[in-house]
Amino acid sequence: MSSRARITSGYWAQKLQINASRAIFHQWEMLESTRCIDNFRIAAGVKDGFREGFFFADSDAYKWLDAASRILASNPDPRLNDLVENFISIIERAQDEDGYLYTYNQIHFGTSRWQSLQIEHEFYCIGHLIEAGISHLQATGKDRLFNIAKKAANLLVERFMEAPARYTDGHEEIEIALMRLSRLTGLSRYRDLAKRFLARRGSIPAYPLRFVWDTLWSAGKMRTVASLRKRYYQTHPELKRFHLPAHNKHQIPCDMALRLVGQTLSGKYCQQHQPLKDQDVPVGHAVRFTYLNTAAAMLAFDEADDSDLPRMIRLWQHMVNRRMSVSGGIGSLPLSEGFGRDFEMDPEVVYNETCAALGCMLWSHEMAKVTRSPEYDDLFEWQLYNAASVGIGQDGCSYFYNNPLTTKGGYQRESWYDIPCCPSNLSRIWASLADYAVSRRNDEITVHQYFGCEVDLDPAEKLKICIDSRFPKDGKIDISFDMENPNRYLLKMRKPMWAQEYSIRLNGKAISVAEVQSSLQGKTASGLDFTTSSWLILEKVFSQGDHLELDFDMPIRLLRQDNRIPGCGGQVAISRGPVLYCREAIDNPGFFNGQVLEQTSIAEDFTTLVADLPVVRGLTLSGEEITFTPYFFWGNRGGTAMSVFTRDQL
């Protein structure tokens, strides 16, 4: 999120308006109704009551604060600003004098700290506090929340710079926060601590015993809290007993519990199974995995150190080629919310948590910066429109937590969950999308994403890039230069993997440009082909008013699934441009009749728009019509059967 980059028009301008006017206020209401905010009031001594929610619930409030701050950068809403400022005042009073802030321990266990880091996520919560503080400073210029966050970060630096390896959090995130803090302040101590946390991963002595110890310690604390809760409500009979919202629905195969035990004891669940430098196969909890590797990529970029790049490239390719669903969803196993074996992506079982897609987008963005290769931006785009966007309803106030690719029914969007990590995570990434559009490195300008936006690349030089985009409805993009003095730049524009043909006009005249192909190798099991990603390169002296018109074709594609994927092997998914499509039973009376698609019959239908995109229609071999709508849209009309996959005549 930056004051120099703004979404100004098109598809995402509408989405961000909903984010700013509806979603962020709905999320606050839910955090209030589930007493998450009250936990801070109790810790601050401004309200009596009993702390509710999971031990890591503070992080949900911090992510909301992060999202609200990013929204304020471009939408200075007085009502939202008042909520933010009042909440900051509560947090300020809740923080201990030395910087510690974790309401679970502060309210229930006094001075007990850092006792079960593999389970309770103190660092994870502080990490999200730090990110919120950074976002608020950048959005408003006010430093009150930033000072709270920096105080907490300084406590970690003082306490853990020389600590043994067991003082690493079970849920990675603090590493990203410390890297962001180092980038903002220019202080190396925060980067050094992040670097040490990364280096300590996978080196905890007798890790299975440590994990069991942390689990038993945490379980004992939870029993104490349960006893305290029972006593509290017995002595306050006038109060209604509190209950969290329901857990998200998902299928759990019979062997999942045993596999989760194996993953946790081996260390794979938390990426503690081996040193980071040796981890080149994606394993464990998918959100943790992406946050860990996002921080590693940030470190590589900031220290100009390519030594870890080969490992990260292998890791990313293995994930994309063998352990990623066609939607871009990762983390196929329920319970562990993590990676399964190669090709283990049964469409009815896959977990594909929304937060995992968002974490992978962050990782891909950092990989794009450090490698300067286009395939990472392509995955960012694909996950943005599919694996991430499916997590939020069109009203901005209903959500999916996990995202199957086929269901016979029973799934529906919910206004909230008992673990509401995804809603505010979506809102904070949405609010900063403009930052992912264009970058500059010396005299090289790179267009990563085609959002309708304005980006001030250099206020001193008065250099601004303006993009008018009709994505994802069609492939027409206008790029114009607003600058005071002519200058020579090398302009790199991403040609998406899905675009077979394109044309470019400069100031109204057709031109040809150099094309540099991705160096990626290997075929994905999901039918996506990131090897076709490329840069379109134009080097010239640009002047005020120079105007480029790009037109990428958006063919309907059949993405055939590898035969080794259970439940959908050999079947096809339908996509158009960056958007994956699906069948919902509400549109297809013959949904349960084993529909077989006649390939040559499929075509887009602009007379019927869903979420401002054309539907895709086709015929079965028997002549029955099939209607496909965007995957991200499913579930917005109530619970219904759905599938991304269709059989065809091959």
N, C-alpha and C positions, 0 to 999 in steps of 0.2 A: 504494500500500500504506500503510495507516494503522491504528494501534491503535484508532481510533475507528470503524472499519467492519469488520464480520465477516460472512462467509457462514456461516449457521447451520443451514440445512436445505435439503431438496429436491435437485433435479437437480445443481446445482453443488456442493453439499456432498459428494456422492459423487465427482464429478470431482476436486475438490480433495484429497480423501483419497488418491486414486490418485496425484495429482501429488506429494503430500508423502511418501507411503510407498513409491512405486515409481519414478516417472519421474525424480525428482531424483537418486536413487542410481544408477539405470541410466545417466543422463547422465554422472555422475562416473566410473563405471567405463569408459565409452567414451572420455572425455577422457584417462583414465589409459592405456588400452590403445593409443590413437593417439598417445601421448606429448606431448599438448598441455600437460599439467601439468609434465611433465619439462622442457619448454622453460624454465619459470620456475625450476626447480631448477638447471638448468645456468647460467642467467643469474645466479642467486643464489650460485653457487659451491658448492652443497651436493651436487652430483652431476656425474659425468663423463658424457659422451655427445654425441650429435650432434643439433642442433635439427632437428625434423621438422615437416612441415605447411606450409601456405601462409604467406606473410609476414604475413597478417592474422589468423592463428590465435589470437593473444592474445584477440581479441574474443570468441571462443567460450567461453573460460574465464571472462572477466568477466561474460558473460551468465548463465553457470551460477551464478556468485557472487551476481549480482543476484537471480536466481530463488530461490536457497537462502536468501538474506537475507529476501526477502519471505515465503517459506514460514515461516521462523522466527518471524515476527510473530504468527502464529496457531497454529503447531505447534512449540513449543520442544523439538524432538527432540535429546537429548544427542549422538546419533551424528552427526546432520547438523551440529550446532553445532561438534563437534570437527573435522570436515572443513573447515568454513569457517574456523575459527580457525587451524588449521594452514596452510591455503592463504594466509591473510593474512600469516602469519609469513614464508612464502616470498616473497611479493610485496614485503614490506617490505625484505627483503634484496636483492631483484633491482633495486629502484628506484635510479637514480643519485642522487647527492647533490643535484643541482639539480631533481629531480622527474621527469626523463625516464624513460620505461618503455616499451620496445618491443623485445621479445626478439630479433627478426630482426636488427635493426641492432646491438644490444648484443653479441650472441654472434658474429656474422659480420663486422661492419664497424666495430666500435669506436666512434669519435666521429662517424661519418657520420650526419647527421640531415636530415630535411625535404628530401631531394633529389628525390623523385619522388612528390609528394603526390597527383597525379591517379591514380596507380596503387596505391601501397602502403598508403594508409589509416592513417597514424600517428594523425591526429586522430580518425578513426573508432574506433580501439582505445582511445585515451585517453578518448573520450566514454563508451564502455561501462564503463570503469574508474570514471569519475566517477559514473555512474548506480548502479553497484554500491555505491560508497561511501556515497551518499545513502541507498539502500535499507537498508544494514546499520545505519547510524546510527538511522534511523527505526524499524527493527525491534527493535534490541537496546539502543539508548542508548549503545553503545560507539563510540568515535571513532577507533580505530586505522586501519581501512580508510578512513574518511572523511578522515583527515589525509593519508594517501597520495594519495587522489584530489585533495584540495584542493591539495597540493603540485604535482601534475601540472598542475592547472588554473592555478595561479599562474604556472607556467613559460610556459604559452601566453599568458596576459595580458601578461607581461613581454616576451615575444619577438614577439608578433604583433598587438598592439593597433594599432601604426602600420606594419605590414608592407604591402608591395604586394599587389595582387590575386592574384598567382599563388600566394600562400600560403593557398589554400582547398583543403580536402580533396576528392578525387574522389568520396568516398562520404560524403554528409551524415549526421551523427549528433551531432557535437560541439555543434552549435547547440542541440539539445534538452537535452543534458547541462548546458550552461552556463546555459540558462534555468531548469532545475530547481535548479541550484546557487544561482542568484540568488534564486529563490523561497524556498529554505530558509534561506539566510544573511542575506537582505535587502541583500546587497552589490551595488551597481549595476555594478561593473566586469565581472562575469561576463555580465550581460545586455548591456552595451555591446560586449563582444567578440563575443557571438553576433550582435548587430545588425550589427556590421561585417562579419562573415563572410557574413551574408545580403546585405548591400549590395554586397559585392565580387563576388558571383556574376554570371557573364556579362560580366565586364569585364576578363578577362585578355587583354593585348595578344597578337595573333598566336596565338590559342589553338591552332589546328591544329599549329603548330610546337612549342608548349609540350607538347602531348599526345604528339607523336612523340618529343620529347626525353625526356620522362618515361618513355615506353614503352621506348625504347632503353636508357636508364640502368638501368631496372629489369630489363630482359632481360639486360644485362651482369652485374648482380649475381646473377641467377639462374644464369647460366653459372658464375660463380665458386663459388656454393654447390654446384652439381652436381659441380664438380671437387673441392671440399673433401669432399663426401660420399663420392665414389669413393675418395679417398685415405684417408679415415677408416676405411672398411670394409676396405680393403686392409691397413691396419696393425692392424686388429682382426678377424682372421679368425674368432675365436671367436664373434663377434656375428652374429646372423641379420639379413640385409638387411631393412629396414623398408618396408612398403607401406601406403599409406592405403586405406581402404575404397573401394568402387566409386563412380563418379559416378552421380547420379540419372538415370533413364531419361527421355528425351523425344524427340519427333519434331523433326527439323530440316529444314525445306524447303530446297531447293537455293539459294534466293536470300538466306538469312539471313546468311551470312558477309559478303556484300557490303553488305547493309543495316547490319550492325553496324559495319563500317568507316565507312560514311557517317555513322552516328549519333555515333560517337566523334570523328571529325574535325570535325564541325559543332558539337560541344559539347552536343548534345541528350541524349546518353547520360547525362551527369553534370549536366544542367540548367545548363550553362555557355554556352548558345547566345545568351542575351540577359539583360539585367538582370532580377532577380526581379520588379520592378514591372511588367514587360511580359509575363511568362509567364502566359498565360491559356488555354493548350491543353496538356493532359497529354502529355508526351513523355518518352522515355528510360527508364532503369532504374526500375522501379516502386517498389522499396523506397527508393531514393535520393529519388525524387519525393515520396513520402509523408512521409519524415523532414524534408525541406526545408520542406514546407508546414505540418507540425505545428509546427515552430519558429516559422514566420511567424505562425501563429495564436496561439501562446503569447505572442509579442511584442506582437501587437495587443491581446490581453486585458490583459497586465500593464502596458502603457503607456496603456491606455484610448484607443487610437488606431485609429479606424475607416477610415483612409485606404486601407488595403490590402484591406479587406473586399470591395468590389465585385469585385476581381480574383479573390480566393479563391473567392467564391461562383460566379462564371462558370466557374472552373477545376473546382470540385467538380461542378457541374451537367454540364459537358461530359464529364467522366469517367463519371458515373453514367448519363447518357443515351446515350452513344455508344461508350464504351470500357470498359465493365464487363460481365462475363459474368453470367448469371442467378444464379450462386452468390454473387455479390459479389466474385469473383476479378478481379484487375486485373493488367496486364502480360501481354499475350497472346502476345508473341513469344519463342520460345526464343533461345538464345545471348545476346541483349541483355537477356533477362529483363525486357522492358519493353513499353511501349505500342506498338501498331501504329496503323494508320490507323483512322478511324471505321468501326465495324461489323466490323473485322477480328478476329473471334473464333471461328475454326473450332474446334469442340469437341474434335477429336482433337489439335489442334496447340497450343491455348492453354497457356501456361506457368503463369500464376496461382500464383506462388510463395506459400507459406504466410506468409512474412515480409511480403510485400506487403499481404496482408489485414490482418495485425496492425498494420502501419504506418498503413494507412488507418483502422483503428479509432482509433488514437491521434489522427490528424488530425481525424476526425469528432467525437471527444470535445472537442477544443479548439475546433472550430467551433461545437459546441453551446453551449459556455460563452460564446463571444464574440458569437454571433448570437442566442442564446436561442430558436432555432427547433427544432422536433421532428424534422425529417427526418434530421438528423445522428445523433441517437440511434437512429432506425430503421435506418439503414445500419449503425451499430455492432452492433445486435442481429442483423441479417441476416448480416453477415459473421462474427460470433461463432459462430453455430450452423452455418454452412455453409462459407464459404471458409477460415476459420481452423480450425474443429474437425475438418475432414477431414484436416488435417495430422498428427493424432496418433491412434494406435490405441486401442482400448478398454482394452488392457493398460497403456497409458502408456509402453510401451517399444518401440514401432514407429511409423514415421513415413513420410509422404509429403513430398517437398520441393516438387515442382510438382504441379499438380492438374488434369488434363484432365477434361472433362465427358463424353467418350465415348472408349472404347477397345475394341478387338477382342481385347484380352488382352496379356499380357506385363508389365503393371505389378504390382508387389507392394510391400507395406510393408517397409521395411528398418529394422534396429536402429540404423543410423548411416550417414552419408555422408562423402565426402571433404571436403565443405564443410558442416559440421553447424550452420549458423546458425539453423535453424528450431526444433529441439527445445527448447533453453533459452529461446529467445524466447517460445515458447508457454508454457512453465512460468512465466516471470516475469509475463506478462500474466494468466494464470490466477490466480496467487497474489494478485493485487491487484484482482480483479474487483469486490470489494465497494466499492472507491473510486469506481466508475463508477455506482453505483446511485442515490444521493440527494445533492443539493447544497442549500445554503442561501445566499441573498443577502439580507441584512437580514431582513425578515419574509416573504420569499418562499421557499417550500420546493418543490423540483422533484424529482419521481420520474422518473429517466431510464430505469432498467432494473429489471425485476421479478425480482430474485434473492431467494431466501430469505435474509434478512440482518437484522442490527441495525446501525443507524448512530447514533452519538452526535453529534448536530448541535451541541450546545453543552453541554459538561460543567458549565460554570458555572451555566447555567440548568436543568441536569438535563433536557435535552430529547433524547429518543431516539425514533427511528422504527423500528418493527419490521415487517418484511414476511414474510409466509408465502406462498410462491408455489408453484403447481403447474406453472408453465412448465417445459418446453414441451409437457408431456403434455396439459394443458388450460389454459383461460384464466382460472382462478379465482385471485384474489389477495386476501389480507387485509392491510390496513395499519392498524396500531394506534399510538397515541401514548402514550409514557411520559414524563410531565412533572410537575414539582412545582407550578407555578402556571399557571392558565389564561392564554392569550394569543391574540391575533388573528393569524392567518397566512393568506397566500394560497397555497393548495396547488395545484400544477400536476402533473397526472398524464398521462403520455404515452398517447394512444390509438394503438396500432400501426397501421401502414398496412394490414395484412392483416385487421384486425378490422372487419367490416361493421356488426355490432350489438354493443351492450354494455349492461350495467345496473350501477347503483351503489346500494348501501344504506349508510346511515349509522346506526350503532347499531341495526341491524335494520330500519330503515324505508327504503323506496325513495325516492330523491331524484333530481332533475334538476340538471345542472350546465351551466355555460357551456362551449362548445366553440370553440376558436380554431384555425382551419385553417392549415396550412403555406402560405407564400407562394410556394413552389416552382412553377416552370413547366416545361413540357416533358415529353415522353413518353420513357421509357427503351426502348432497343432490346430489352432482355431481358424486357419484360413486367411488370417491377416498377413500382409506382406510388407514388412518395414524395410525390406531391401530396396523398394522402389522410391523411398524417400530421397529427396535431393534438394540442393540449393540452386536457385536461379540467380545468376550473378551479373550485375551491371556496374561497370566502373566508368564514371564520367564526372565532369564538372557540373554539379547541380546548382540551380539558381532559383530565386524566388518564383513560385508559381509552377515549377516543373510538376508534371502530372502523369502518373502511370496508371494505366487501366489493365488489370489482370482479369482473365476469364478462364477459370478452371472448369472442365466438364465434370458433371456429377453423375456418372453412370450408376445404374442399379447393378449391384454385384451379388453373386452367389458365393458365399464363403463356406466352402466344404470342410466339414470337421474330420479330423484324423480318425481313422477306424478304431484306434486304440482308446478313444474317449468313451467311457460307458454311457449308455442312454441316448447318445446323439451321434455316435460315430458313423460317418458316411452321409449324414444328413447335411442340409444347407441352411445357413442363416442369410437373411436378406439385408443389404445395406444400401444406402444412397448417400454419397458424400461421406461426411464424418458421422452419420447417424445410423445406428443399428435399428432394425425394425422387428416387430413381433406380431403374432396372432393373438388376439383376445377372443374368448368365446362369445363375448357380448356382440361382436361384429360378425361372427362366423358360426351360424347354426350347425354346420357340419363339423365343428371342432373335434368332437370325440369320435368321428367316423373314419379316422385314419387317412386324412386328406393327403393326396399325392399331387404335387405341383407339376404342371406342364410348363417347362422352363421358358419357352418362347412367348408365353402369354403375359408375363409380368410387365407392368408399365406404371409410371407415376400418374396420379390423378390430381391435378391442381384445382379441380372443381370442388374437391372436398379437402379442407385443410384441418389438421389436428395439431394444436400447439404451433400454428402458423407454418406448418410443413405439409407437403402433399402426402396423402396416403398412397400406398402402393397396392395395386390390385393384380390378381392373376386368376387363373382357372385351374381346377383340378383336371386330371385325365378324363374324368367323367363330365366335365363342363360346368362344375359347380364353382361359383365365384369365391375367391379367398381375398380377404382384406388384411393388409398389414399396416400397422401404425407404429410410431416411434416407440422403442423399448422404454425410453425414459418416461413416457406418458402412461404406461400401463398402471392400472389400479386407481386412476383418478376418477373413474366412474363407478366405483364400488368394487367389492371383491369379485373376482372372476377367474376362470381358468385362463392360462396364458402359456405360450411357448415361443421362444425365439427360433426354434428349429422346425423344418418342414422336410418331409420326404419328397424326392423328385424321381423322375423316371430312370435315372442312372443307377 
